[in-house]
Amino acid sequence: MFRLCSVFTIWLAIGLVSVGNCQNFSISGIPQEYLGASAVIRESAQEVRVDKTGKFFQKNRTVATIFKKDAEDLAVLAVDYNSLIKVKSISANAYDIVGKQIFKSKASDIKDYSNFSSFSVYEDTRVKLIDATRTEFPYTVELEYELEIGTLFYIPNWVPQATPKYPVMSTRGSYTFFPDNPIRFFAKNIEGEGTSSTTADGMTKVVWELANLPAYDPEPLVPVAESELKVLFAAPTYFDFDGFKGDLKSWENMGSWIYQLNKGKDVLTDATKQDVAKAISGLGTDQEKVRALYHYLQGKTRYVSIQLGLGGLMPFDALTVDKYGYGDCKALSNYMGALLKEAGIKSHYALIYGGEGRRILVEDFPKSYFNHAILAVPMEKDTIWLECTSQSNPFGYLGNFTSDRQALLVTEAGGKLVRTPKYSHSQNAMTQKAIFKIEESGNAQGSLELEVRATQAENGGVIDVVRSSSDTKKKWIQQYFGLPSLEVVSYEFGLEDAPIPVVIVKSDLIVKNMAGKSGNRFFLQPNQLNVYSTNLPAAKDGRKGRFERKMGFVDVDEIVYAWPEGFEVENLPKEISIDSEFGVYRAEFLVEGNQLTYKRNFELRDGVYEASQYQPYRDFLSKVERSDKTKVVLKKSQ
């Protein structure tokens, strides 16, 4: 449904590196406690040096010993580059168990490919790649590269242990810069301060060094801000991007810089102005006008990714979108803002990190944490948020892609951090009703009606399927419900186009083996349409940190089963009731004649919980899963 757009992010293949040369590549120097790992990072370092012109050079070096095949990705060096990022050098060496060199890269070993994204129309990114993998284990690889990057805006963070499952023996990060434009730092999970010194040419050099970082398994469900990952965030004070000077001393200043990049790009053609007037004609409220123009945008434009130079930061102007009918997230958000401006409605461009997995954003440390742009339209009582890259998204709906996270609102007065709406567990609701008639064979005929709201409308991608082809809808029903040998007789899909969208699916079905038959008995699992599954691992040594349930929801199911005459209930489960601080679960099994009515209510709340609550949470979900698999036994009368 949503597409990722590059905003303020150019992926630098940030490796783990080291300055200096390692002479002993045998495995004898590796501590005994690390030998059980699939690989060991023996040395890593990242060295950044700022140039007088405002660009910087980044040197990376990694020395890793690989013991098992599942770690051989460490032997592949891939470095992205484009018109802004130049590869000055790249090399790879490999050594056997005793440290004898068995591979040294040559120019012919460096492969150069286009890194053109499937969703991108305009992109100049390429990748240089060296594959130093060997077939005999263990072996050690030494990977090095140097980059020249044209703007301080993209100065990289330092990540001492990028892959927690690999221990790190020694790691080093250094930044050398001019005192009148200091690099700013924020250390997360890194104790102590960097060592600062002055170089012979008067520059400031700050160095961080860490050693003996053991491997660890990240705990599941960790709140993003409480991740154990060690990161040194780095950002310039001042920068120049293609002649556009700016600073990152505050969110306000960063927003002001973005505002200047976008300024004057909201001019529309006369024909589009007439379309705007026609679209809002007769509409009484601003919300109705925003809805009408959002649908106009969806019908007129399509999304493409544009990542050429400032294309990663500056949107195409509205006239370009008018002419060609496409744009990236920045261009389409800017265009939607221009449409609203023509209608006399104010809106604000906003930068955000898009993706179901959230990214750390340090409020007290302004820099670019963003990869996407959306639009905020302030109303009298609330704000309407618009995802402008989707041709099918319901009006005002953000979904899992950009909801409940911080965004940088860009205004005339500068930037301001705001939070996008969160969908409550009561809004994320699903109601399911079904009737099945079981035959002597155990097969069944029936009908069902599914209603899903808010983020539950994204389950299985049903919110996108609504506007898809008939074949796609039919396949969705067959795959989503997971019933054995399901035949779809008829179906109907509907969508309520609103900030809290509602998708309704109705279908008539034929199901083979809905009830398992053995001799003169039927074994029927009443809940076959919505079984909850949990795969949370046990905390063997006890949970250390807090955990988070990100999306809560409410499920209400009612399924009626009718069976042939001559069968009676041999075993009927009792009513199930589970109460917990995490949610509640109820299941009822009501029999009348040859008919069973199964009622299920499951409410799971979102929230952040203490470590001591992890096992009770896991137990609660396990009880729900077992309850969902409860069976009814029917026996044929003699």
N, C-alpha and C positions, 0 to 999 in steps of 0.2 A: 504494500500500500504506500509506503513511504520510500523516498529515495535519499541517499546520502549525498550531500553536496559539500565540496571542499571550501571552507571559509576559514581563513587565518591559519590553515594547517597545510604544511607541505611535509610529507613523511620523509624524514631523514632516517636512513637505516642506522639507528643509533646502536652501535655495537658496544661491547664491553672491551676495553682496550688498556694498553699499558705503554708507558714510555720506557725507554731503555731496552736492552736486548737480553733475552733469556738464552743462556748457553747450554743448560742441561735440560734436554727434552725427554729423558728417560722417565719411567714411572716411579723410579726409586725415591724421588723427592716428594711424593704424594703421601700425606699422613694416612696411617692405617685406617682411621675411622671414616675416611672418605672413599675407600676402595669398593664399598658396596653400591655406590651410586652408578647410574648409567653413564655419567660423565662428570668431570671436575673442571671448573674454570680455574686454571692455575694462575693466570695473570690477566688482568683487564685494566684498561685505562681509556680515558677520553680527554683529549687536550684541545682546548679552544683558545685561539689567539685572534684578537681584534686587529684589523688593519686600519691605517690612517684614513682610508677612503670610506670607512663605515661598513665594509664587508668583514667577514671573519673566515678563518681557516679552522677546520676541525679534523684532528687526527684520531684515528681509532685503531686499537690493536687488541687482539684476543689470542690467548694461548689456552687451549682446552684439550684435555685428554679424554678420549671417547672409549668407553668400555663395552657398550652395547649398541646394537643397531637402532634402538628406539631414540638414541641421542645423536644420530648422524646428521640431523639438520644443522648441528653446530659446525659441520665441516663445509657447509655451503655459504659462501659470502655473496650477498645480493645487495647492491647499492643503487638506489634510485637517484636520478639526476634529471635536470631540465635546463631551461635557459637561465634560471636563477641559481641553480646548483651545478657546479662543475666538479668532475672527478679528476683530481690532480694525479692520483696514483692508486693502484689497487694490486694486491698480491696475496698469494697463499702458499704455504709450505706444509708438508706433512712429514712426520717422523715415526719410526717404529718403536717397539717396546723398549729398546735400549737407547733410543735417541738418535738413531741413524736416519739421515734424511732420505725419504723415499719418494718425495714429490716436490717439485719447485715449479710454480706457475710460469708459463711463458705467455707472450702476447696472444698466441693462438688458443690459449686456454680461457681467455676472457671472452665470454659470450655477451653480445649486446642485443637486447630485445626492446621492442616497443612495450611500454607498460600501459597501453591504452585500455582504459576501463570499458567494460561492456556498456555502461550507461553514459559514457562521455562522448561527445561529438567533437569538441575542441580540447585537445590535450597534447602537451609536448613532453610528457614524462617518459623516460626510458630507464632501463635497468642494466647495469653491468653485473655479470654473474661469473663466479668461479666455483666449480664443484671439486672439492678436494677429498671427497669420501673415498675410503679404502674398504677392502673386503675382509682384511684380517684385523682382529681386535686383540689388544687395545692399540690405539695409535693416537698421536698428538698432532693437532693442527695449529698453525700460526697464521692468523688472518690480519691483514692490515689494509687500511685505505685512508686517503686524505681528500677532503672536500673543500671547495671554495664556495661560500654562500654570500650572495649579493646584498643582504640586508640583515641587520641585527634583530629585526622583528622575529626571525626564526631561530634565534640562538637556542640550542638544545638543552633540555634537562639532563641531569646525570642520574642514571639508574644503576646502582652498584651491583644489584643481583636481579637482573631482569627475569630470570627463570628460577623460581624458588626451589625446584626439585634438584638443581645442581648446586653443590657447595662451591664457594668461592674462596680461594686461598689468599689472593691479594688483589685489591682493586684500587684505582686511583682516578680522580677527576680533577682537572685544573682549568682555570680560566685566567687569561691574561688580557688586560684592557687598560684604556687610558683613564687616569684619575678624574678627568673632567666629564667623563661619561661612564660612571660606574655601572657594572653589572650588579643587579640585585639578586639576592638568594633567599630561598625559604626551604629549610631542611625538614623533611618529614621522616620520622623514624630513624634519623641519623643523629647520634649523640655527638656533642662537642662542636667546635667551630673549625672552619677551615684555617689553614696556616697562611697568613698574608705576608708578602714580601715585595720589595721594589726591585725591578730588573735594572740592568745596566743602562737601558735606554729610557728609564723613568716610568715604565709602565707598572701597574699593580698586578701581581700574580697571587691568586688564591688557590690553594691545593687542599683537597680532601683525600685521605687515605684510610682504607679499612682493610682488615685482614681476618681470615678464618671465619667466614660466614657460613654456618652449617646449612644444609638443605632443610627445607620444611614443607609440610603440606598445608596450604592455606585452608583455614576452616571455612566450611560452607556458610552462605548467607551472611557474610560479614558486611555491615554497613559500609558503603563506599568510602566515607570519610575516616573509617577506622581500620582500613586495610593495613596489613603488616608490611607492605611493600616499601622499601626504602627509596625515597626520591629526593633529589636536590633540584628544586624548581629554580630556573634561571630566567631572567628577563632583563632587557636593557632599560636604562632610564630614558634615553633619547634614541631615535632611529630615523632613518631616511629610507623610504621605499619608493624607488623610481621617481624621486623628486618631491614626493609628498612627505614632509617632515612631521613627526609626531613624537609623543612621549607616553610612557606607561606608568607614570607616577600615581595615577588614580584612574578609577573606572570612568569618572567624569571626563578626563582627558582622552582616554581611549575612545569613548563614545563620540567626543567632539571630532576626533580624527576620522572616524568612520562616517560621521555626518558630512564632513567636507568631501570625502570620496564620492558620496552619493548625491551631493548638491547639484541641482540643475539637470538631473537625469529623469525628471518626471513630466517632460513635455509629451503631449499626445497629439496625434493627427486630428484634423477636423472631423474625419469620418468616425474615429473612435469617440470623440466628444459627443457626436450625435448619437452614437450607440449608447453611451452612458445616460444621456438624457432620456432616450427611449426606454432603457432598462428600468429606470427608477420612476418613470412617469406614473402618476396615480398612487404611488406608495406613500403611506402616511408617516411611518417611523424610520429612524435611522437604521435600526436593526433590519427591517425589511429591505432597505436599500442596500445594506452591506451584503445580505444574503443574495439579492438579485445580481449584484456585481461580482460576487464570488462565483456564482454559477456562470456568469458571462466569461470570467477568466478561465474556468474549467473547460468551457466549450470552445474557447478560441486558441488556447495555448497548450503546449506540451513541454515536459521537462527534458532538458539535456544537461549534461555536466560540462562546464567550461573551466579549464584550469590552465590558462596561458598567462604567465607573468602576473600582472595585477588582476587577471581574471579570477584568481583565487581569493581576491579581496574586494575588488571593485565590480559592481554589477554593470551589465550592459544597460544602456539607457532605454527608456520606455519606447522611443521611436524604433529602436532595433527590434524589440519584442513585437511591436505593432507590425513591422514589415515582414518578419520571418515567422512569427507565431510560436516561437520557442524561447527558452532561456533556462538558466540554472536557478537554484534556490534564491540567490541574491537578486537576479534579474526579475524573476517572477514576483518576489515579494515587493520589490521596488515598483514594478508595474501595477500590482494591485493597489499599492499606496497611491499611485498616480490616478488610477480610476476613482478611488475614494475622494481624493483631493478635488477632482473635477466635479464630484457630487456634493462637495462642501462638507465632507466628513474627514476628520483628522485621524491619522493613524501613525504608528511608530514601527519602524524597521527594528528587528530584534535578532541578536546573535545567540545561538544556543548549541549545545552538544546533542546531536540526534543519534539515537540508538537505544535499544532496549536495555543495554548495560550502561549505567551512568558513569560519568567520569568525575574524578576529584576536582573541585574548584575551591581554591583557597580565597576566601573573601578579602583577606587583608593583603593579598599579593596579586595585584592586577597583572594579567598577561592574557594571551589568547588561549582559552581552553575550548574553543568553539570550532564546529565543522559544518554549521548549517544556519540558515536564515529563515525566519518566519515573520509574521506581521501581527502586531497588537493594535486593536481598535478600541480605544476607551469609550465606554458608554456611561450613562448617568449613574448606574448602580454597579456595573461590572465591566469587565474587559472581554471582548470577543477576540479569540486567538485564531489565526488563519494559517493553515498549512497550504502554501501556494503551489507546491510541486505536484499535487495529486489531482488527477482529472476525475476522481471518483470519491474523494473524501467527503463525508458529511459536513455540512456547514458548521464551523466553529469547533470541530472535533480535532484534538491533537493526538489522542491515543497514547500507547506505550512509548512511542518514538520520541516524544518531546514533553510529555506531561510530568508534573511534579519534579521540576528541577529549575535551577537558576538560569536566567537569560539576561543578556545585556541589552537593555532598552536604549535605543539611540534616539535622542531628542535634540532640539535646537540648543538646549542648555547643557548638553553633554550626555554621558552614559550613566545608567543607573541599573544596578542589579535588582531584578525582580524574580518572583517565582511563578512558574506556570501552574495552571490548575491541577489539582489532584482529584482523581475519581475515587470516591469513598466505596467501602465494601458494599454498602447498600445500593449504590448506583451500578456497580458491576454485578448485575443480577442476571440469572438465567431461570426461565420457567419452561418446563418440559412436560407435556401431556401426551399419553399414548394409549392405544387400545389394541390388544392382540387377541386373536382367536386361534387357539392351538388345536391342531388336528391330531388324529390318532397316530400319525407318523412322527409327531414331534415338530413338524413344520408349522409355520404360523402365517396368518395374514393379518395386516393391521394398518393403522394410520397413526401418525404422530404430528405434533405441532411443537416447534421449538421457538422460543423467544429469548433473545440475548440482547443485553444492553451494555453500553459503555465499552470498557476494555474486553468484556466477555465476547463482544461482537468481533473481536480479532481472533478468537479461537478457531484454529483451522483456516484462518484467512477468509471466513465467511463474508465479512464486510466487503471484500473485493469481488467475491463470487457472485454477489447480487446482480452485478452488471455484466457478468460473463455470459458465454454461450451456453446453450442448452446442455451440450455434452459435458461442459465443465461443471455445471450445477449437478448433473446426475452423478458424475464421478465423485464430487464432493460429498454427497450424501452417502455413497457406498463406502468411502474411506473414513469419514468422520465418525460414524456411529459404530463401526467395527463389529457389526453383527455378522455371523457366519453366512456365507452364500446369499448375500442380500440382493434382492431384485427390486429395482425402483419402478413402480407401476406409474405413478404420477407425482408431480412436485410443483411447488409454487414458492417463490421467494419474494419478500417485500422488505423495504427499507424506509424507516422514518428519518428523514434528513434533518438532523438537529444536533446541537452541541453534545447532547447525550443521545447518541444514535440508538435505534432499535432495529434489529434484524429479525424477521419472522420467516421461518421455513416450515412448510406443510408438505407432507408426503404420504402416499399410500405405498405399502411395502409387502413383499413376500419374503419370509425369512425361513431358511432351512435350518433344521435342528435347533430351534430356539429352546426346546426342552429336550434334554438328553434322555433317551429311552433305554431302559435296561429291564428286560423281562416284562413284568406287568406294572412297572413303576416309571414315573416321570420325575426327573430331577431338574427343577426349574430355579434359575438364579433370577430373582425379580429385578434386580438392577443390572441390566446389561447395556444400558445406554449411557451411563454416566458414572462409571467406577473410578473412584479417586485412587491414584497411585502415588506413593511416596518412596523415594529412594535415598532419603537422608542417611548418611553413614553414621554409625555410632561414634561417639567421642571416647575413644579407648582410654585416653589418659586424662579425661575430663575436659570440658569446654573451657577455653581460656578467655575468649572475648565475647562481646555481645553479638546478637544475631538479629536479622531483620526479615520480616515477611513484608515484601514490597507491595503486593497487590492482594487486597482482601476481596471477598466475593460472597454472594448469596445464591445458592442453588435450591430450587424447589421442583421436585419431580413427583408426578402422579401417573402410575402405569396400571392399567387394568388388564388382567389376563382372564380369558374364559377358556375352559377346557371341555372336552367331549363328555357327554353323559356317561355314567358308569365309573368315573374316577372320584375318589375322595381324598381329602388331605390326611396324610399319614404323619407328617411332621411339619408343624407350623412354628416358625421362630416367634419368640416373644418380642414385644415392643422394645426397641433399642433407644436409649437416651444417654447421651454423653455430654456432660457440661465441663467447660474448661475456660480459663481466662483467654484462651486463643480463639475460642469459638464454641459453637454448639452443634450437635448432631442429633437428629431424630429420625427414626424409621418405624413405620407401622405396617402390619400385615393383616388386612381385614378380609375375612372370607364370608361370602354369602352365596349359598347354593354352590354352583360350579364356577364361581368367579372370585378372583383375588384382586383386591385393590392394594397396591403398594404405594405408600406415601413416604417421601424422603425430604427432609429439610436439612441443609448443611450451610452453616455460616462460618466463614473463616475470616478473622479480622487481621488487618495489616497492623504493623507496629514494630518497634524496636524493643527487644527483650534482653534481660540480663543472662549471662552465661549459665547461671544455675537453672534457668528455665528451659535450656535446650533439650534435655532428656524428657521432661514432661511434655514439651511440644512434639518431640518425635513420637512419644508414646500415644499422644492424642491422635496424631495422623495415622499411626499404625492401627489403632482401634477403628478409625473411620474406614480404612482400607479393608480390614477384615469384615466389618459390618456390611460393607458394600458387596461382599462376595457371599453373603449368607444365602442358603438355598432352602427351597420348599420342596418337600417330597410328596408326590401324589401316587396313590396306589389304586389300581383298577379293582373294582368290586368283583368278588367271585360269582 
